[in-house]
Amino acid sequence: MADSGEYVRTVMDPMDNRYHFVLIIILISLIIATGISVFFSGETDNSPPSSAHDSIQISKERNPESESNGSYIVRILWYDDQNRTYSFQDYPSSGRPDPETYSYSGLPPVSGAKTAMIRFLSWDGHTERTLGARYIVNQETVTSILNRYSLTQAILPEVSMTVSHTRTPEPSATPTPGLLIPESGTICRNADGSYTAYFGYSSRHEYPVKLPVGEQNLFFPGEKDRGQPEVFLPGIHHEVFSITYPANVTNQVWSLMGKSVSAGTVPMVNTSIVIEPDSGYAPLEVWLTERSTGGTMDNPLYGMWDLGDGMKTENTGSFTHRYENPGVYPVTYTVQNRCNQVSASAHVTVYQTSYSLDVDKKDPNTVHFMDTSGGEPSVWFWDFGDGYSSWDQNPVHTYLKPGTYRAGLTVSGKYGRGTVVRLIKIPAK
């Protein structure tokens, strides 16, 4: 038991020299570990939270000294309302442009063109990066311009800025699969029976890419080369090129990076109109309808009625219109799409019901009535307003009492029925 107590005393006694040696070793290890941590984390750990630290790293990457070997490009989206076209123009900049303060001071590439959007890019000789963008018009308008206007070739105008001599980025020869998508647009049927189809594309790359005509960029059936582009710009580009094929070719397919779109045949634009009735007595209410063919989802039809009495309408289907006055009214319906326009015409003839009267010189109470209606009526009915009537075409009637009477005539025949009423004053004898 003595030996066991001695062993416990030797290990636990703080006054023992071996215990002091162990403590010194532990302290030295802690000091060395702390030094290594300080070496890797910096002299003082005053770093802000992670998000702020990230912004510091970004500012270091944008240090002008680190970008001295790169260049900057200002890319402007121009659009022309009158000609419905747009283009992207690149303007090299000798220094890093500030998106908040940058202003373009040169002439537009085309007279009347306006600025829609400005993008600010960097180019290091290999990669084009976006530094920022500024919308001059709202984003919906920019989207509408890209979707509805035609892309024109970029023309570099003279600009009043210092231009550095930088190399224009060359398109990559290997676009990424799935990021280049072909698009089939308007298909028109021509007067000779042939068809013209318009094609475009969408590129999800952030830089121009190149894909020569070949197994990954071809048309079929027939010749592979139909004039399709080989250089593809970023963004959505509608109706970049067109092809024309004969009437006996039912389909043309463009295959691009494994994705295909086709253009087939479309019907001719035709229209016809129906007006019922197309003649009658005023006021005449008619029913009008149109039947048109040749529209497609990508190229719909738009129609306009000219009703001949100063009224124009875009009504489709069936509707009614009232002609108040007699006359002959030319009615035209014009329908069109982006390719063709046709019209259908007819006439509405509105007749007038009328009569004249002549008072007998010997007896002012006796009136001679004479039908003057148009439309060649075959039946006449007179209501003299005093309880008497007549079926004669030109009757003579004697009023027994003085007063004012409503004398009416109703005629009918092959053009329908019409009525007119006039006031007649019979004097006292």
JOLIN-V51039 format. One record per residue. RES is the residue in one letter. PSI is psi in whole degrees, 0 to 359 (* if undefined). Layout:
res:RES psi:PSI
res:RES psi:PSI
This chain:
res:M psi:329
res:A psi:318
res:D psi:320
res:S psi:319
res:G psi:324
res:E psi:323
res:Y psi:317
res:V psi:317
res:R psi:320
res:T psi:321
res:V psi:319
res:M psi:346
res:D psi:113
res:P psi:347
res:M psi:354
res:D psi:139
res:N psi:328
res:R psi:326
res:Y psi:318
res:H psi:321
res:F psi:319
res:V psi:318
res:L psi:320
res:I psi:318
res:I psi:316
res:I psi:316
res:L psi:318
res:I psi:321
res:S psi:319
res:L psi:319
res:I psi:316
res:I psi:317
res:A psi:320
res:T psi:322
res:G psi:319
res:I psi:318
res:S psi:317
res:V psi:322
res:F psi:318
res:F psi:336
res:S psi:354
res:G psi:169
res:E psi:321
res:T psi:135
res:D psi:81
res:N psi:22
res:S psi:141
res:P psi:183
res:P psi:169
res:S psi:318
res:S psi:319
res:A psi:323
res:H psi:323
res:D psi:320
res:S psi:328
res:I psi:318
res:Q psi:322
res:I psi:318
res:S psi:327
res:K psi:321
res:E psi:334
res:R psi:13
res:N psi:127
res:P psi:328
res:E psi:322
res:S psi:343
res:E psi:12
res:S psi:336
res:N psi:356
res:G psi:187
res:S psi:170
res:Y psi:146
res:I psi:134
res:V psi:118
res:R psi:119
res:I psi:133
res:L psi:111
res:W psi:146
res:Y psi:149
res:D psi:107
res:D psi:322
res:Q psi:316
res:N psi:0
res:R psi:53
res:T psi:161
res:Y psi:160
res:S psi:155
res:F psi:128
res:Q psi:133
res:D psi:135
res:Y psi:106
res:P psi:145
res:S psi:138
res:S psi:340
res:G psi:170
res:R psi:117
res:P psi:147
res:D psi:114
res:P psi:334
res:E psi:329
res:T psi:352
res:Y psi:138
res:S psi:140
res:Y psi:130
res:S psi:8
res:G psi:189
res:L psi:151
res:P psi:156
res:P psi:331
res:V psi:138
res:S psi:127
res:G psi:352
res:A psi:149
res:K psi:159
res:T psi:131
res:A psi:321
res:M psi:148
res:I psi:129
res:R psi:145
res:F psi:123
res:L psi:157
res:S psi:153
res:W psi:120
res:D psi:14
res:G psi:346
res:H psi:322
res:T psi:138
res:E psi:126
res:R psi:146
res:T psi:126
res:L psi:337
res:G psi:171
res:A psi:153
res:R psi:126
res:Y psi:123
res:I psi:322
res:V psi:170
res:N psi:162
res:Q psi:328
res:E psi:320
res:T psi:320
res:V psi:314
res:T psi:319
res:S psi:320
res:I psi:315
res:L psi:330
res:N psi:328
res:R psi:338
res:Y psi:164
res:S psi:137
res:L psi:130
res:T psi:162
res:Q psi:138
res:A psi:134
res:I psi:118
res:L psi:108
res:P psi:170
res:E psi:136
res:V psi:150
res:S psi:72
res:M psi:163
res:T psi:119
res:V psi:124
res:S psi:152
res:H psi:94
res:T psi:157
res:R psi:129
res:T psi:136
res:P psi:133
res:E psi:138
res:P psi:143
res:S psi:145
res:A psi:357
res:T psi:82
res:P psi:152
res:T psi:132
res:P psi:138
res:G psi:349
res:L psi:0
res:L psi:113
res:I psi:122
res:P psi:160
res:E psi:133
res:S psi:130
res:G psi:228
res:T psi:139
res:I psi:124
res:C psi:141
res:R psi:124
res:N psi:167
res:A psi:330
res:D psi:6
res:G psi:347
res:S psi:174
res:Y psi:146
res:T psi:123
res:A psi:143
res:Y psi:138
res:F psi:153
res:G psi:194
res:Y psi:165
res:S psi:132
res:S psi:122
res:R psi:6
res:H psi:154
res:E psi:11
res:Y psi:159
res:P psi:143
res:V psi:160
res:K psi:133
res:L psi:100
res:P psi:159
res:V psi:127
res:G psi:210
res:E psi:337
res:Q psi:357
res:N psi:86
res:L psi:160
res:F psi:151
res:F psi:151
res:P psi:172
res:G psi:206
res:E psi:138
res:K psi:326
res:D psi:116
res:R psi:19
res:G psi:15
res:Q psi:154
res:P psi:159
res:E psi:336
res:V psi:128
res:F psi:125
res:L psi:158
res:P psi:150
res:G psi:191
res:I psi:129
res:H psi:106
res:H psi:145
res:E psi:54
res:V psi:326
res:F psi:166
res:S psi:157
res:I psi:150
res:T psi:131
res:Y psi:154
res:P psi:169
res:A psi:333
res:N psi:3
res:V psi:118
res:T psi:346
res:N psi:143
res:Q psi:127
res:V psi:131
res:W psi:121
res:S psi:127
res:L psi:114
res:M psi:42
res:G psi:357
res:K psi:139
res:S psi:146
res:V psi:154
res:S psi:156
res:A psi:123
res:G psi:221
res:T psi:153
res:V psi:154
res:P psi:161
res:M psi:154
res:V psi:119
res:N psi:155
res:T psi:154
res:S psi:156
res:I psi:153
res:V psi:131
res:I psi:124
res:E psi:125
res:P psi:160
res:D psi:6
res:S psi:158
res:G psi:188
res:Y psi:144
res:A psi:146
res:P psi:137
res:L psi:124
res:E psi:125
res:V psi:158
res:W psi:128
res:L psi:144
res:T psi:154
res:E psi:150
res:R psi:115
res:S psi:148
res:T psi:162
res:G psi:358
res:G psi:150
res:T psi:171
res:M psi:321
res:D psi:346
res:N psi:71
res:P psi:166
res:L psi:146
res:Y psi:131
res:G psi:158
res:M psi:130
res:W psi:137
res:D psi:110
res:L psi:1
res:G psi:347
res:D psi:23
res:G psi:355
res:M psi:130
res:K psi:144
res:T psi:153
res:E psi:19
res:N psi:139
res:T psi:161
res:G psi:222
res:S psi:146
res:F psi:170
res:T psi:154
res:H psi:144
res:R psi:125
res:Y psi:117
res:E psi:329
res:N psi:153
res:P psi:152
res:G psi:177
res:V psi:121
res:Y psi:116
res:P psi:127
res:V psi:129
res:T psi:136
res:Y psi:122
res:T psi:127
res:V psi:144
res:Q psi:158
res:N psi:198
res:R psi:348
res:C psi:314
res:N psi:164
res:Q psi:132
res:V psi:160
res:S psi:154
res:A psi:138
res:S psi:156
res:A psi:178
res:H psi:145
res:V psi:122
res:T psi:122
res:V psi:120
res:Y psi:160
res:Q psi:134
res:T psi:124
res:S psi:161
res:Y psi:161
res:S psi:164
res:L psi:157
res:D psi:123
res:V psi:134
res:D psi:132
res:K psi:330
res:K psi:329
res:D psi:101
res:P psi:348
res:N psi:355
res:T psi:128
res:V psi:134
res:H psi:116
res:F psi:136
res:M psi:122
res:D psi:130
res:T psi:22
res:S psi:152
res:G psi:179
res:G psi:9
res:E psi:60
res:P psi:157
res:S psi:350
res:V psi:136
res:W psi:136
res:F psi:122
res:W psi:135
res:D psi:109
res:F psi:354
res:G psi:355
res:D psi:18
res:G psi:356
res:Y psi:155
res:S psi:173
res:S psi:149
res:W psi:8
res:D psi:157
res:Q psi:318
res:N psi:79
res:P psi:166
res:V psi:131
res:H psi:139
res:T psi:123
res:Y psi:132
res:L psi:336
res:K psi:149
res:P psi:159
res:G psi:185
res:T psi:127
res:Y psi:146
res:R psi:102
res:A psi:120
res:G psi:151
res:L psi:131
res:T psi:125
res:V psi:156
res:S psi:156
res:G psi:206
res:K psi:344
res:Y psi:17
res:G psi:205
res:R psi:142
res:G psi:153
res:T psi:144
res:V psi:143
res:V psi:134
res:R psi:155
res:L psi:132
res:I psi:128
res:K psi:120
res:I psi:119
res:P psi:163
res:A psi:148
res:K psi:*
